[in-house]
Amino acid sequence: MDWDWVNVTDYFYRIKWVDIGIAIAIFLLFHIFRKVFTRYIFKLIVRFSKKTPTDIFTNLLLAFEKPLRTFFIIVGTYVALIYLPVRPDVMLTLEKVYGSSIILLVGWGLYNFTAENSSLFMRMFNHIDEDEEKSMLIPFLSKGLRFLVIALTLTIVLGVWDIQITGLVAGLGLGGLAFALAAQDTVSNFFGGVIIITEKPFQKGDWIETPTVTGVVEDITFRSTKIRTFADSVVTVPNSTLANEPITNWAQMGKRRITFSLGVTYSTPKEKLETVARKIEKALREHEEVHQDLILVRFSEFNSSSLDIFIYFFTNTIMWGEWLRVKEDINFIIMKILEEEGVSVAFPSRSLYIEKPDTGHTLLQNEDKSNEA
């Protein structure tokens, strides 16, 4: 608008006081209707919306409550101004201001609707039981959606004012490309964190083993996972690394395995060997801390220096300290059975033969005087 002060003064002198009074009355009428609407009509609509099966519509109404209050002020001002004799170029500018205001109000409502406590996210992640995982995912998605709402709102407003954003978008595209290349590792770690949180191969407190690290998970973030090793050190592993490695979650064991071979001497009679195997199996069957689904005690093979009894079973506990205690108790029971039956545990031994020209082969028995332990 190219108005000089003379034209402006002349314009205001030509406006009738009656028109000004009607314009003010129109504005006040909208202001009164705003109060009535927000106090009674809006609350009534919200009350009815709460009876619907979903609460998304209610949250949407509440998100647009403040924008609606401002909407009546903007509409009242616009209607009051267009009632006055306005020049065409001023009217064009007024329409752009009004259109921009409505767009900003819609953006404001959507910005409120994408808040972290919105039912939009609560329904989206209602299948996730862990509050800690929700506290990580929801804030990120909320910020991302809010950024998109702001960007789209500003883009539409600039379009209303005929501001060319092609160059700006191109510049942002080049800048975004450079940023994406620089932040490639960060992005991959973020998506690795999303995979870990959604698929849940492990949780806080789980004992896991990977080709990279073994230990107990202490913390999971979008960038990395902190694992306390059994040497009591903390290792921070990028999520992109964990997401691409095989992960053994020992914490998800329902029972923990114990397996070993018990070697006895070759001098053990068959009856003694069979008795020892059956007694060990019976002791395992009667042990209250041994899982009873699968217990194997069998004479398995003739080894180079021993007769091997294969022992295979599980403990009820999966905790390492308790598992070691149960394993120790079983070992003491096996030692007692061997003592009762007079059976000795074998150790690796070797017999050496020396050839003599006059008597042939002679066994050198002093190499290993005993094959017992």
Buried (B, 14 or more C-beta within 10 A) or exposed (E): EEEEEEEEEEBEEEEEEEBBEBBEEBBEEBEEBBEEBBEEEBEEEBEEBEEEEEBBBBBBBBBBBBBBBBBBBBBBBBBBBBBBEBEEEBEEBBEBBBBBBBBBBBBBBBBBBBBBEBBBBBEBBEEBEEEEBBEBBBEBBBEEBBEEBEEBBBBBBBBBEEEEEEEEEEEEEEEEEEEEEEEEEEEBBBEBBBBBBEEBBBBBEBBBEBEEBBBBBBEBBBBBBBBBEEEEEEBEBBBBBBBEEEBBBBBEBEBBEBEBEBBBBEEBEEEBBEBBBEBBBEBBEEBEEBBEEEBEBEBBEEEEBBBBBBBBBBBBBBEEEBBEBBEEBBEEBBEEBBEEBEBBBBBEBEEEEEEEEEEEEEEEEEEBEEBBE
